[in-house]
Structure formats: structure tokens, C-alpha cells
Amino acid sequence: MSWMNLTAATGRFAAARRVELQAPEHRTRRLHGHNFQATAYASLPPGWAQFPGAEVGDLRARLLETLAPLDYADLNAVVAQPSDENLARWIAEHLAVPGLARLSLLSTPQQGVEFLPEGLSYLWRRYAFQAAHCLPRVPAGHKCGRLHGHGFEVLLHARADAGGGTRVDHDDLDRLWAPWGAQLDGACLNEIDGLANPTSELLAVWLWKRLHPAMAQLAWVTVYETPSCGANYDGRNVRIWKELSLDSAVRLRRAPAGSARAGVHGHTFQLRLHLSAPLDEVLGWAMDFGDVKAVFQPTFEALDHRPLHELPGLGDSDSGSLADWIFRAARRELPQLTGVELFETPGCGAILSVDADGPPLPA
């Protein structure tokens, strides 16, 4: 089993810019501004933080220090062409932390870029549509067998530079999505050709088969059925996730005397479980989201509204140690589990994964 342990930290900055990479009349060439959000994901070596368990706080402090010159700045005075991609690259280079695996930059909640230190960049854009559906193959009495609706969201990730000088930008994603978004919005999905059984998984596959032929750089299609669950597809594998919230107390045993983290404190943790399994040929899903929640419920009960530093077998209650404990506890009953994300505050926490090829999901 190949493990990946990452520490995540998020920081924000507000700044103005002109991006002159587009046509002369393009709106981004005019001076405008954003509230940016940057998230660093790093496999930090032992001993890097002030003390074991301080990794999240120390990474965030380093990120905020890096972002300080960008806050309330004219970004063109710092970066020659401050596109999302170039800003992410600048932040990654100046962050200078060991084991940096990914730098995510959001310029709005609807768009951003994932920059990998080896030079790859993936642009993404978020789209929404309102639709009804039912799942006709679920067991009798299952609530999803009744006609109901969702405010769906779709994220399209595309390789920014596919080689040969071909580049993709957010406008290209808009043009790619437009006809399919128009077809899905305000529709009953079951009535659309190819969506007789519109699970999140099959909807992601359906979209991929229609979008990828028109854009070879497309890397992932992600479907949010609700804000707390969804599926993604990369042309090979379907993956799903389920998100839950935990209100729990912690105490860092290895924090030095006098540190605020040495005493009992707490967080509203956001926990995301990632799972991967072959699609059921009849039901059309990897696993019922309700079943994921039900199977995980005993572990959830051991975590929610509890002092986590008292968990049996837990060395410490920092986010990294907790993510490892949760993964091992949950996988005994959920063998489909491939990863755990545990955020103690928005965008700040730990990620444990055994799925190295899985797609990055924006914060």
C-alpha cells in the first residue's frame, strides 16, 4: 500500500491585476481585483515544524508570510502576467517549503488552478445547474427512487498546457460546457438520452464522454450532487466522496508548556471520505452515499462531540494523527476507502491517501 500524507494550509489575499494574455477587448485586460485563496499541500519531513503536531499552523504561518507582498498590491508590479497559473507558480516558488506537492489558487469560488511543482497546471471552473432525477433501479422504498431534485455543481479540470503550444483557459472551459449546461439545467435527467439511471457516477461518465472528444486536455469531471457528496471521473476510474462535520475537543500532547495547543481546545472539523470501487452494473453507483454514512456511523459516533485526545490507540490529536486513526478505523468496515481529508479550519488540516492517481479537489 502506497501512502501519501499531506499537510494543508490556506491563506487569502486581496489584490488588483491586469492580465494581458487575452484578446485586446477581453475583460481581464482591464484593471480588476479578486479575493484570492491559496492552499499549499506538502509532505513535510519530520522535524520541520516547531514540534510534532504543529505542522498545520507552521505551514499556514509560512504561507501567510509568502502571501503578504501580494495582499492589497498591484500584482502586475510583482508578476509580469499575473494569471491564476502564473500567480500559483510564483507562490509555490517563493513558499520554499520541503515536500510541496501542490499549490491551489482560487481567484473566485468558481475558478482556479492547481499547480504542481513539476510544472504541470490544471485549470478548473465550477458550473451549476438545477435538475430533477430519480434512480429507478434502487431497492423498493429507497428515497432516491422517488422523483426529486438537486442543485448540481460540476467542476471541469483541464491541463493548461497540453504540449505543442496548445493552451487552455477558463473561457475555453465555458465554451465547452455551455451547450451541455443548457441541456441539463431545468431538466429531468432521466428524460435525457443516456441518463435513464442518472447517478452522480454515471452523470460524470456521461459528461466525460461528451466533453473529452471536444477537448483532449480535459483531465477530470467532478459532479457535486449535494455540497457533501459527489463523484468524479477521469476516463478510467470513478471515485466518490462523502463529507461530514465533527464538533470535537483536542489537546496536543507534544506541544510545549505554555503553548495554547497544549491545553484542551476544539474545532468543527470537516471530514471527507474518498472511496473507489467498480460501478455496480445494475445500480450504476460505486456505493450508495447513504450506505457510506451508515457504515461509517460507529466511527463517527466515536469522534463527534468527543475529546479526541482520549481515543484509544491515538498517539496525539493533531490533524495528521487523527486522519491516520480515522483511515485505519474506517477501512476495517469500508474497504473501498482510499483517502481521508480532515480540516480543522477551512483549508487547513491533513490529507491521507492511498490513491496517488486521484484528482485534486479544490478547497
Secondary structure, DSSP 8 states (H G I E B T S, - for coil): ---EEEEEEEEEEEEEE--TTS-TT-GGGS-EEEEEEEEEEE---TT-SSSTT-HHHHHHHHHHHHHGGGTTSBGGGTSSS--HHHHHHHHHHHH--TTEEEEEEEEETTEEEEE-TTS-EEEEEEEEEEEEE--TTS-TT-GGGS-EEEEEEEEEEEESB-STT-B--HHHHHHHHHHHHHHHTTEEGGGSTT-SS--HHHHHHHHHHHHGGG-TTEEEEEEEEETTEEEEE-SS-EEEEEEEEEEEEE--TTS-TT-GGGS-EEEEEEEEEEEE----TTT-SSS-HHHHHHHHHHHHHHHTTSBGGG-TT-S--SHHHHHHHHHHHHHTT-TTEEEEEEEEETTEEEEEES-TT------
